[in-house]
């Protein structure tokens, strides 16, 4: 069953909000490059506390961008792809709307 356009926009909003932070973007980039990682590995080489990394991972998880699993006592974080794909689809819709609006404006200007 396909979702209504407005429902899809509402679903994508938390993704865009989560992507609006530089550290969260770096975390996503790291997970994309290295796969499943622990908080210890995600914190290594940064000047960010484990607590801050955890907080940002929870924001990403609430937006559906990452998920956590356990391996023994360790929590491993990994990307989930569908929310990013849906956000990309929403951006494509917006880009197409802009393209059509610009074409209408160009036609209007050129006919005068």
Backbone as XML, in Angstrom:
<?xml version="1.0"?>
<chain id="A" units="angstrom">
  <residue number="1" name="UNK">
    <atom name="N" x="0.833" y="-1.176" z="0.000"/>
    <atom name="CA" x="0.000" y="0.000" z="0.000"/>
    <atom name="C" x="0.882" y="1.245" z="0.000"/>
  </residue>
  <residue number="2" name="UNK">
    <atom name="N" x="0.667" y="2.141" z="-0.942"/>
    <atom name="CA" x="1.461" y="3.374" z="-1.053"/>
    <atom name="C" x="0.948" y="4.395" z="-0.063"/>
  </residue>
  <residue number="3" name="UNK">
    <atom name="N" x="1.884" y="5.146" z="0.483"/>
    <atom name="CA" x="1.532" y="6.204" z="1.419"/>
    <atom name="C" x="1.140" y="7.454" z="0.664"/>
  </residue>
  <residue number="4" name="UNK">
    <atom name="N" x="0.230" y="8.218" z="1.249"/>
    <atom name="CA" x="-0.171" y="9.497" z="0.670"/>
    <atom name="C" x="1.027" y="10.446" z="0.694"/>
  </residue>
  <residue number="5" name="UNK">
    <atom name="N" x="1.115" y="11.368" z="-0.283"/>
    <atom name="CA" x="2.262" y="12.292" z="-0.334"/>
    <atom name="C" x="2.484" y="13.052" z="0.968"/>
  </residue>
  <residue number="6" name="UNK">
    <atom name="N" x="1.425" y="13.529" z="1.597"/>
    <atom name="CA" x="1.601" y="14.275" z="2.853"/>
    <atom name="C" x="2.125" y="13.384" z="3.966"/>
  </residue>
  <residue number="7" name="UNK">
    <atom name="N" x="1.669" y="12.149" z="4.010"/>
    <atom name="CA" x="2.166" y="11.212" z="5.027"/>
    <atom name="C" x="3.650" y="10.943" z="4.818"/>
  </residue>
  <residue number="8" name="UNK">
    <atom name="N" x="4.068" y="10.851" z="3.564"/>
    <atom name="CA" x="5.482" y="10.610" z="3.268"/>
    <atom name="C" x="6.325" y="11.816" z="3.680"/>
  </residue>
  <residue number="9" name="UNK">
    <atom name="N" x="5.807" y="13.023" z="3.461"/>
    <atom name="CA" x="6.538" y="14.226" z="3.871"/>
    <atom name="C" x="6.671" y="14.276" z="5.380"/>
  </residue>
  <residue number="10" name="UNK">
    <atom name="N" x="5.598" y="13.964" z="6.083"/>
    <atom name="CA" x="5.629" y="13.981" z="7.549"/>
    <atom name="C" x="6.620" y="12.942" z="8.059"/>
  </residue>
  <residue number="11" name="UNK">
    <atom name="N" x="6.664" y="11.785" z="7.419"/>
    <atom name="CA" x="7.593" y="10.732" z="7.823"/>
    <atom name="C" x="9.042" y="11.147" z="7.572"/>
  </residue>
  <residue number="12" name="UNK">
    <atom name="N" x="9.282" y="11.911" z="6.518"/>
    <atom name="CA" x="10.646" y="12.319" z="6.179"/>
    <atom name="C" x="11.145" y="13.462" z="7.052"/>
  </residue>
  <residue number="13" name="UNK">
    <atom name="N" x="10.260" y="14.217" z="7.674"/>
    <atom name="CA" x="10.666" y="15.396" z="8.449"/>
    <atom name="C" x="11.683" y="15.072" z="9.550"/>
  </residue>
  <residue number="14" name="UNK">
    <atom name="N" x="11.486" y="14.031" z="10.371"/>
    <atom name="CA" x="12.496" y="13.731" z="11.398"/>
    <atom name="C" x="13.860" y="13.375" z="10.806"/>
  </residue>
  <residue number="15" name="UNK">
    <atom name="N" x="13.855" y="12.800" z="9.619"/>
    <atom name="CA" x="15.124" y="12.459" z="8.963"/>
    <atom name="C" x="15.883" y="13.743" z="8.638"/>
  </residue>
  <residue number="16" name="UNK">
    <atom name="N" x="15.182" y="14.716" z="8.038"/>
    <atom name="CA" x="15.836" y="15.975" z="7.704"/>
    <atom name="C" x="16.317" y="16.694" z="8.960"/>
  </residue>
  <residue number="17" name="UNK">
    <atom name="N" x="15.531" y="16.641" z="10.024"/>
    <atom name="CA" x="15.947" y="17.270" z="11.286"/>
    <atom name="C" x="17.210" y="16.600" z="11.833"/>
  </residue>
  <residue number="18" name="UNK">
    <atom name="N" x="17.250" y="15.273" z="11.776"/>
    <atom name="CA" x="18.417" y="14.544" z="12.286"/>
    <atom name="C" x="19.655" y="14.818" z="11.439"/>
  </residue>
  <residue number="19" name="UNK">
    <atom name="N" x="19.465" y="15.036" z="10.150"/>
    <atom name="CA" x="20.593" y="15.285" z="9.257"/>
    <atom name="C" x="21.130" y="16.707" z="9.383"/>
  </residue>
  <residue number="20" name="UNK">
    <atom name="N" x="20.455" y="17.537" z="10.153"/>
    <atom name="CA" x="20.841" y="18.937" z="10.274"/>
    <atom name="C" x="21.947" y="19.205" z="11.276"/>
  </residue>
  <residue number="21" name="UNK">
    <atom name="N" x="22.667" y="18.190" z="11.690"/>
    <atom name="CA" x="23.741" y="18.362" z="12.666"/>
    <atom name="C" x="25.030" y="17.761" z="12.098"/>
  </residue>
  <residue number="22" name="UNK">
    <atom name="N" x="26.108" y="18.519" z="12.170"/>
    <atom name="CA" x="27.377" y="18.082" z="11.586"/>
    <atom name="C" x="27.892" y="16.783" z="12.209"/>
  </residue>
  <residue number="23" name="UNK">
    <atom name="N" x="27.804" y="16.656" z="13.519"/>
    <atom name="CA" x="28.292" y="15.442" z="14.173"/>
    <atom name="C" x="27.469" y="14.231" z="13.739"/>
  </residue>
  <residue number="24" name="UNK">
    <atom name="N" x="26.165" y="14.384" z="13.646"/>
    <atom name="CA" x="25.338" y="13.258" z="13.211"/>
    <atom name="C" x="25.660" y="12.865" z="11.769"/>
  </residue>
  <residue number="25" name="UNK">
    <atom name="N" x="25.944" y="13.843" z="10.927"/>
    <atom name="CA" x="26.357" y="13.522" z="9.554"/>
    <atom name="C" x="27.676" y="12.750" z="9.550"/>
  </residue>
  <residue number="26" name="UNK">
    <atom name="N" x="28.594" y="13.162" z="10.422"/>
    <atom name="CA" x="29.882" y="12.440" z="10.505"/>
    <atom name="C" x="29.675" y="11.011" z="11.006"/>
  </residue>
  <residue number="27" name="UNK">
    <atom name="N" x="28.753" y="10.830" z="11.961"/>
    <atom name="CA" x="28.463" y="9.484" z="12.457"/>
    <atom name="C" x="27.895" y="8.608" z="11.340"/>
  </residue>
  <residue number="28" name="UNK">
    <atom name="N" x="26.969" y="9.162" z="10.562"/>
    <atom name="CA" x="26.401" y="8.405" z="9.444"/>
    <atom name="C" x="27.473" y="8.058" z="8.422"/>
  </residue>
  <residue number="29" name="UNK">
    <atom name="N" x="28.341" y="9.014" z="8.143"/>
    <atom name="CA" x="29.433" y="8.781" z="7.196"/>
    <atom name="C" x="30.337" y="7.660" z="7.686"/>
  </residue>
  <residue number="30" name="UNK">
    <atom name="N" x="30.640" y="7.692" z="8.950"/>
    <atom name="CA" x="31.511" y="6.656" z="9.535"/>
    <atom name="C" x="30.851" y="5.289" z="9.480"/>
  </residue>
  <residue number="31" name="UNK">
    <atom name="N" x="29.565" y="5.230" z="9.811"/>
    <atom name="CA" x="28.853" y="3.951" z="9.754"/>
    <atom name="C" x="28.732" y="3.447" z="8.317"/>
  </residue>
  <residue number="32" name="UNK">
    <atom name="N" x="28.561" y="4.367" z="7.373"/>
    <atom name="CA" x="28.485" y="3.967" z="5.961"/>
    <atom name="C" x="29.817" y="3.394" z="5.493"/>
  </residue>
  <residue number="33" name="UNK">
    <atom name="N" x="30.901" y="3.982" z="5.958"/>
    <atom name="CA" x="32.232" y="3.551" z="5.524"/>
    <atom name="C" x="32.683" y="2.270" z="6.221"/>
  </residue>
  <residue number="34" name="UNK">
    <atom name="N" x="32.396" y="2.169" z="7.512"/>
    <atom name="CA" x="32.971" y="1.083" z="8.311"/>
    <atom name="C" x="31.990" y="-0.001" z="8.734"/>
  </residue>
  <residue number="35" name="UNK">
    <atom name="N" x="30.706" y="0.184" z="8.476"/>
    <atom name="CA" x="29.721" y="-0.820" z="8.886"/>
    <atom name="C" x="29.367" y="-0.681" z="10.355"/>
  </residue>
  <residue number="36" name="UNK">
    <atom name="N" x="28.962" y="-1.790" z="10.956"/>
    <atom name="CA" x="28.515" y="-1.777" z="12.357"/>
    <atom name="C" x="29.673" y="-1.424" z="13.280"/>
  </residue>
  <residue number="37" name="UNK">
    <atom name="N" x="29.420" y="-0.442" z="14.167"/>
    <atom name="CA" x="30.466" y="0.000" z="15.088"/>
    <atom name="C" x="29.899" y="0.199" z="16.484"/>
  </residue>
  <residue number="38" name="UNK">
    <atom name="N" x="30.779" y="0.020" z="17.458"/>
    <atom name="CA" x="30.418" y="0.283" z="18.850"/>
    <atom name="C" x="30.591" y="1.777" z="19.133"/>
  </residue>
  <residue number="39" name="UNK">
    <atom name="N" x="30.042" y="2.210" z="20.247"/>
    <atom name="CA" x="30.210" y="3.605" z="20.656"/>
    <atom name="C" x="31.692" y="3.892" z="20.905"/>
  </residue>
  <residue number="40" name="UNK">
    <atom name="N" x="32.400" y="2.924" z="21.435"/>
    <atom name="CA" x="33.835" y="3.105" z="21.662"/>
    <atom name="C" x="34.548" y="3.396" z="20.349"/>
  </residue>
  <residue number="41" name="UNK">
    <atom name="N" x="34.238" y="2.624" z="19.321"/>
    <atom name="CA" x="34.869" y="2.847" z="18.012"/>
    <atom name="C" x="34.422" y="4.163" z="17.388"/>
  </residue>
  <residue number="42" name="UNK">
    <atom name="N" x="33.138" y="4.516" z="17.576"/>
    <atom name="CA" x="32.640" y="5.774" z="17.012"/>
    <atom name="C" x="33.248" y="6.986" z="17.723"/>
  </residue>
  <residue number="43" name="UNK">
    <atom name="N" x="33.607" y="6.822" z="18.970"/>
    <atom name="CA" x="34.185" y="7.914" z="19.753"/>
    <atom name="C" x="35.682" y="8.061" z="19.504"/>
  </residue>
  <residue number="44" name="UNK">
    <atom name="N" x="36.343" y="6.969" z="19.155"/>
    <atom name="CA" x="37.797" y="6.980" z="18.969"/>
    <atom name="C" x="38.205" y="8.029" z="17.928"/>
  </residue>
  <residue number="45" name="UNK">
    <atom name="N" x="39.236" y="8.795" z="18.288"/>
    <atom name="CA" x="39.766" y="9.795" z="17.373"/>
    <atom name="C" x="38.978" y="11.088" z="17.318"/>
  </residue>
  <residue number="46" name="UNK">
    <atom name="N" x="37.987" y="11.213" z="18.180"/>
    <atom name="CA" x="37.211" y="12.455" z="18.232"/>
    <atom name="C" x="37.443" y="13.116" z="19.583"/>
  </residue>
  <residue number="47" name="UNK">
    <atom name="N" x="36.987" y="14.329" z="19.706"/>
    <atom name="CA" x="37.042" y="15.021" z="20.993"/>
    <atom name="C" x="35.641" y="15.091" z="21.582"/>
  </residue>
  <residue number="48" name="UNK">
    <atom name="N" x="34.840" y="14.077" z="21.285"/>
    <atom name="CA" x="33.448" y="14.031" z="21.710"/>
    <atom name="C" x="33.302" y="12.909" z="22.733"/>
  </residue>
  <residue number="49" name="UNK">
    <atom name="N" x="32.524" y="13.148" z="23.760"/>
    <atom name="CA" x="32.344" y="12.136" z="24.802"/>
    <atom name="C" x="31.449" y="11.006" z="24.301"/>
  </residue>
  <residue number="50" name="UNK">
    <atom name="N" x="31.579" y="9.880" z="24.955"/>
    <atom name="CA" x="30.704" y="8.738" z="24.650"/>
    <atom name="C" x="29.251" y="9.109" z="24.881"/>
  </residue>
  <residue number="51" name="UNK">
    <atom name="N" x="29.012" y="9.890" z="25.934"/>
    <atom name="CA" x="27.642" y="10.310" z="26.251"/>
    <atom name="C" x="27.066" y="11.156" z="25.108"/>
  </residue>
  <residue number="52" name="UNK">
    <atom name="N" x="27.861" y="12.060" z="24.551"/>
    <atom name="CA" x="27.392" y="12.899" z="23.443"/>
    <atom name="C" x="27.139" y="12.050" z="22.197"/>
  </residue>
  <residue number="53" name="UNK">
    <atom name="N" x="28.039" y="11.120" z="21.912"/>
    <atom name="CA" x="27.860" y="10.235" z="20.763"/>
    <atom name="C" x="26.577" y="9.435" z="20.933"/>
  </residue>
  <residue number="54" name="UNK">
    <atom name="N" x="26.357" y="8.912" z="22.124"/>
    <atom name="CA" x="25.153" y="8.133" z="22.409"/>
    <atom name="C" x="23.901" y="8.969" z="22.183"/>
  </residue>
  <residue number="55" name="UNK">
    <atom name="N" x="23.920" y="10.192" z="22.668"/>
    <atom name="CA" x="22.768" y="11.085" z="22.499"/>
    <atom name="C" x="22.471" y="11.293" z="21.012"/>
  </residue>
  <residue number="56" name="UNK">
    <atom name="N" x="23.498" y="11.540" z="20.217"/>
    <atom name="CA" x="23.298" y="11.764" z="18.792"/>
    <atom name="C" x="22.838" y="10.487" z="18.080"/>
  </residue>
  <residue number="57" name="UNK">
    <atom name="N" x="23.348" y="9.344" z="18.509"/>
    <atom name="CA" x="22.899" y="8.088" z="17.917"/>
    <atom name="C" x="21.425" y="7.842" z="18.201"/>
  </residue>
  <residue number="58" name="UNK">
    <atom name="N" x="20.970" y="8.236" z="19.366"/>
    <atom name="CA" x="19.548" y="8.063" z="19.694"/>
    <atom name="C" x="18.673" y="8.980" z="18.843"/>
  </residue>
  <residue number="59" name="UNK">
    <atom name="N" x="19.144" y="10.174" z="18.545"/>
    <atom name="CA" x="18.411" y="11.060" z="17.630"/>
    <atom name="C" x="18.318" y="10.397" z="16.258"/>
  </residue>
  <residue number="60" name="UNK">
    <atom name="N" x="19.430" y="9.860" z="15.784"/>
    <atom name="CA" x="19.437" y="9.180" z="14.492"/>
    <atom name="C" x="18.530" y="7.945" z="14.512"/>
  </residue>
  <residue number="61" name="UNK">
    <atom name="N" x="18.535" y="7.223" z="15.625"/>
    <atom name="CA" x="17.683" y="6.035" z="15.745"/>
    <atom name="C" x="16.206" y="6.428" z="15.753"/>
  </residue>
  <residue number="62" name="UNK">
    <atom name="N" x="15.871" y="7.495" z="16.445"/>
    <atom name="CA" x="14.476" y="7.950" z="16.485"/>
    <atom name="C" x="13.991" y="8.369" z="15.100"/>
  </residue>
  <residue number="63" name="UNK">
    <atom name="N" x="14.899" y="8.814" z="14.256"/>
    <atom name="CA" x="14.550" y="9.171" z="12.876"/>
    <atom name="C" x="14.583" y="7.941" z="11.961"/>
  </residue>
  <residue number="64" name="UNK">
    <atom name="N" x="14.982" y="6.790" z="12.511"/>
    <atom name="CA" x="15.025" y="5.560" z="11.734"/>
    <atom name="C" x="16.269" y="5.397" z="10.884"/>
  </residue>
  <residue number="65" name="UNK">
    <atom name="N" x="17.277" y="6.230" z="11.104"/>
    <atom name="CA" x="18.476" y="6.204" z="10.267"/>
    <atom name="C" x="19.502" y="5.165" z="10.706"/>
  </residue>
  <residue number="66" name="UNK">
    <atom name="N" x="19.491" y="4.820" z="11.978"/>
    <atom name="CA" x="20.404" y="3.801" z="12.498"/>
    <atom name="C" x="19.630" y="2.877" z="13.428"/>
  </residue>
  <residue number="67" name="UNK">
    <atom name="N" x="20.218" y="1.732" z="13.664"/>
    <atom name="CA" x="19.644" y="0.815" z="14.655"/>
    <atom name="C" x="20.778" y="0.203" z="15.452"/>
  </residue>
  <residue number="68" name="UNK">
    <atom name="N" x="20.413" y="-0.268" z="16.613"/>
    <atom name="CA" x="21.389" y="-0.815" z="17.545"/>
    <atom name="C" x="21.097" y="-2.294" z="17.763"/>
  </residue>
  <residue number="69" name="UNK">
    <atom name="N" x="22.156" y="-3.076" z="17.839"/>
    <atom name="CA" x="22.028" y="-4.483" z="18.202"/>
    <atom name="C" x="23.106" y="-4.784" z="19.231"/>
  </residue>
  <residue number="70" name="UNK">
    <atom name="N" x="22.932" y="-5.876" z="19.913"/>
    <atom name="CA" x="23.896" y="-6.260" z="20.949"/>
    <atom name="C" x="24.732" y="-7.446" z="20.484"/>
  </residue>
  <residue number="71" name="UNK">
    <atom name="N" x="26.003" y="-7.365" z="20.842"/>
    <atom name="CA" x="26.910" y="-8.500" z="20.685"/>
    <atom name="C" x="27.593" y="-8.633" z="22.033"/>
  </residue>
  <residue number="72" name="UNK">
    <atom name="N" x="27.105" y="-9.573" z="22.815"/>
    <atom name="CA" x="27.594" y="-9.687" z="24.189"/>
    <atom name="C" x="27.178" y="-8.459" z="24.984"/>
  </residue>
  <residue number="73" name="UNK">
    <atom name="N" x="28.146" y="-7.801" z="25.599"/>
    <atom name="CA" x="27.866" y="-6.589" z="26.377"/>
    <atom name="C" x="27.949" y="-5.330" z="25.519"/>
  </residue>
  <residue number="74" name="UNK">
    <atom name="N" x="28.365" y="-5.485" z="24.284"/>
    <atom name="CA" x="28.617" y="-4.343" z="23.414"/>
    <atom name="C" x="27.392" y="-4.026" z="22.544"/>
  </residue>
  <residue number="75" name="UNK">
    <atom name="N" x="27.104" y="-2.741" z="22.423"/>
    <atom name="CA" x="26.067" y="-2.290" z="21.508"/>
    <atom name="C" x="26.729" y="-1.901" z="20.191"/>
  </residue>
  <residue number="76" name="UNK">
    <atom name="N" x="26.206" y="-2.425" z="19.107"/>
    <atom name="CA" x="26.734" y="-2.101" z="17.786"/>
    <atom name="C" x="25.679" y="-1.307" z="17.018"/>
  </residue>
  <residue number="77" name="UNK">
    <atom name="N" x="26.121" y="-0.232" z="16.380"/>
    <atom name="CA" x="25.233" y="0.658" z="15.645"/>
    <atom name="C" x="25.482" y="0.482" z="14.155"/>
  </residue>
  <residue number="78" name="UNK">
    <atom name="N" x="24.399" y="0.502" z="13.371"/>
    <atom name="CA" x="24.517" y="0.375" z="11.921"/>
    <atom name="C" x="23.453" y="1.226" z="11.240"/>
  </residue>
  <residue number="79" name="UNK">
    <atom name="N" x="23.743" y="1.550" z="9.990"/>
    <atom name="CA" x="22.806" y="2.327" z="9.180"/>
    <atom name="C" x="21.594" y="1.501" z="8.803"/>
  </residue>
  <residue number="80" name="UNK">
    <atom name="N" x="20.477" y="2.183" z="8.628"/>
    <atom name="CA" x="19.305" y="1.597" z="7.991"/>
    <atom name="C" x="19.040" y="2.444" z="6.754"/>
  </residue>
  <residue number="81" name="UNK">
    <atom name="N" x="18.783" y="1.822" z="5.651"/>
    <atom name="CA" x="18.749" y="2.560" z="4.393"/>
    <atom name="C" x="17.441" y="3.217" z="4.019"/>
  </residue>
  <residue number="82" name="UNK">
    <atom name="N" x="16.318" y="2.639" z="4.365"/>
    <atom name="CA" x="15.042" y="3.119" z="3.835"/>
    <atom name="C" x="14.729" y="4.574" z="4.173"/>
  </residue>
  <residue number="83" name="UNK">
    <atom name="N" x="14.941" y="5.053" z="5.400"/>
    <atom name="CA" x="14.627" y="6.461" z="5.664"/>
    <atom name="C" x="15.420" y="7.431" z="4.783"/>
  </residue>
  <residue number="84" name="UNK">
    <atom name="N" x="16.669" y="7.110" z="4.502"/>
    <atom name="CA" x="17.458" y="7.967" z="3.608"/>
    <atom name="C" x="16.934" y="7.909" z="2.178"/>
  </residue>
  <residue number="85" name="UNK">
    <atom name="N" x="16.531" y="6.734" z="1.754"/>
    <atom name="CA" x="15.967" y="6.612" z="0.410"/>
    <atom name="C" x="14.671" y="7.425" z="0.302"/>
  </residue>
  <residue number="86" name="UNK">
    <atom name="N" x="13.835" y="7.369" z="1.339"/>
    <atom name="CA" x="12.588" y="8.132" z="1.335"/>
    <atom name="C" x="12.869" y="9.632" z="1.357"/>
  </residue>
  <residue number="87" name="UNK">
    <atom name="N" x="13.844" y="10.059" z="2.132"/>
    <atom name="CA" x="14.212" y="11.486" z="2.152"/>
    <atom name="C" x="14.717" y="11.916" z="0.776"/>
  </residue>
  <residue number="88" name="UNK">
    <atom name="N" x="15.477" y="11.061" z="0.147"/>
    <atom name="CA" x="15.969" y="11.368" z="-1.208"/>
    <atom name="C" x="14.804" y="11.503" z="-2.179"/>
  </residue>
  <residue number="89" name="UNK">
    <atom name="N" x="13.819" y="10.602" z="-2.071"/>
    <atom name="CA" x="12.642" y="10.700" z="-2.943"/>
    <atom name="C" x="11.914" y="12.021" z="-2.717"/>
  </residue>
  <residue number="90" name="UNK">
    <atom name="N" x="11.809" y="12.441" z="-1.457"/>
    <atom name="CA" x="11.149" y="13.712" z="-1.160"/>
    <atom name="C" x="11.927" y="14.880" z="-1.757"/>
  </residue>
  <residue number="91" name="UNK">
    <atom name="N" x="13.249" y="14.839" z="-1.678"/>
    <atom name="CA" x="14.064" y="15.890" z="-2.286"/>
    <atom name="C" x="13.905" y="15.905" z="-3.806"/>
  </residue>
  <residue number="92" name="UNK">
    <atom name="N" x="13.780" y="14.738" z="-4.408"/>
    <atom name="CA" x="13.568" y="14.670" z="-5.856"/>
    <atom name="C" x="12.227" y="15.287" z="-6.242"/>
  </residue>
  <residue number="93" name="UNK">
    <atom name="N" x="11.191" y="15.058" z="-5.434"/>
    <atom name="CA" x="9.878" y="15.666" z="-5.689"/>
    <atom name="C" x="10.004" y="17.188" z="-5.634"/>
  </residue>
  <residue number="94" name="UNK">
    <atom name="N" x="10.674" y="17.681" z="-4.605"/>
    <atom name="CA" x="10.851" y="19.128" z="-4.461"/>
    <atom name="C" x="11.665" y="19.686" z="-5.623"/>
  </residue>
  <residue number="95" name="UNK">
    <atom name="N" x="12.732" y="19.000" z="-6.007"/>
    <atom name="CA" x="13.567" y="19.454" z="-7.122"/>
    <atom name="C" x="12.759" y="19.504" z="-8.418"/>
  </residue>
  <residue number="96" name="UNK">
    <atom name="N" x="11.930" y="18.498" z="-8.647"/>
    <atom name="CA" x="11.093" y="18.485" z="-9.851"/>
    <atom name="C" x="10.080" y="19.631" z="-9.834"/>
  </residue>
  <residue number="97" name="UNK">
    <atom name="N" x="9.519" y="19.915" z="-8.664"/>
    <atom name="CA" x="8.586" y="21.038" z="-8.551"/>
    <atom name="C" x="9.292" y="22.349" z="-8.882"/>
  </residue>
  <residue number="98" name="UNK">
    <atom name="N" x="10.490" y="22.523" z="-8.377"/>
    <atom name="CA" x="11.257" y="23.731" z="-8.666"/>
    <atom name="C" x="11.579" y="23.832" z="-10.149"/>
  </residue>
  <residue number="99" name="UNK">
    <atom name="N" x="11.974" y="22.710" z="-10.750"/>
    <atom name="CA" x="12.285" y="22.715" z="-12.183"/>
    <atom name="C" x="11.070" y="23.143" z="-12.996"/>
  </residue>
  <residue number="100" name="UNK">
    <atom name="N" x="9.896" y="22.598" z="-12.656"/>
    <atom name="CA" x="8.679" y="22.976" z="-13.381"/>
    <atom name="C" x="8.350" y="24.450" z="-13.164"/>
  </residue>
  <residue number="101" name="UNK">
    <atom name="N" x="8.522" y="24.937" z="-11.934"/>
    <atom name="CA" x="8.241" y="26.351" z="-11.648"/>
    <atom name="C" x="9.188" y="27.255" z="-12.431"/>
  </residue>
  <residue number="102" name="UNK">
    <atom name="N" x="10.447" y="26.889" z="-12.515"/>
    <atom name="CA" x="11.410" y="27.690" z="-13.272"/>
    <atom name="C" x="11.092" y="27.684" z="-14.768"/>
  </residue>
  <residue number="103" name="UNK">
    <atom name="N" x="10.652" y="26.540" z="-15.272"/>
    <atom name="CA" x="10.267" y="26.480" z="-16.682"/>
    <atom name="C" x="9.053" y="27.367" z="-16.956"/>
  </residue>
  <residue number="104" name="UNK">
    <atom name="N" x="8.084" y="27.367" z="-16.041"/>
    <atom name="CA" x="6.920" y="28.252" z="-16.202"/>
    <atom name="C" x="7.348" y="29.712" z="-16.166"/>
  </residue>
  <residue number="105" name="UNK">
    <atom name="N" x="8.244" y="30.044" z="-15.251"/>
    <atom name="CA" x="8.728" y="31.421" z="-15.161"/>
    <atom name="C" x="9.471" y="31.817" z="-16.432"/>
  </residue>
  <residue number="106" name="UNK">
    <atom name="N" x="10.311" y="30.924" z="-16.915"/>
    <atom name="CA" x="11.063" y="31.207" z="-18.147"/>
    <atom name="C" x="10.096" y="31.431" z="-19.309"/>
  </residue>
  <residue number="107" name="UNK">
    <atom name="N" x="9.085" y="30.569" z="-19.440"/>
    <atom name="CA" x="8.111" y="30.719" z="-20.532"/>
    <atom name="C" x="7.376" y="32.048" z="-20.401"/>
  </residue>
  <residue number="108" name="UNK">
    <atom name="N" x="7.018" y="32.413" z="-19.199"/>
    <atom name="CA" x="6.301" y="33.670" z="-18.963"/>
    <atom name="C" x="7.175" y="34.870" z="-19.329"/>
  </residue>
  <residue number="109" name="UNK">
    <atom name="N" x="8.427" y="34.848" z="-18.925"/>
    <atom name="CA" x="9.342" y="35.958" z="-19.205"/>
    <atom name="C" x="9.606" y="36.070" z="-20.710"/>
  </residue>
  <residue number="110" name="UNK">
    <atom name="N" x="9.781" y="34.933" z="-21.355"/>
    <atom name="CA" x="10.106" y="34.934" z="-22.778"/>
    <atom name="C" x="8.924" y="35.330" z="-23.654"/>
  </residue>
  <residue number="111" name="UNK">
    <atom name="N" x="7.701" y="35.158" z="-23.196"/>
    <atom name="CA" x="6.546" y="35.524" z="-24.016"/>
    <atom name="C" x="6.258" y="37.013" z="-23.969"/>
  </residue>
  <residue number="112" name="UNK">
    <atom name="N" x="6.815" y="37.725" z="-23.031"/>
    <atom name="CA" x="6.609" y="39.184" z="-22.947"/>
    <atom name="C" x="7.505" y="39.956" z="-23.844"/>
  </residue>
</chain>
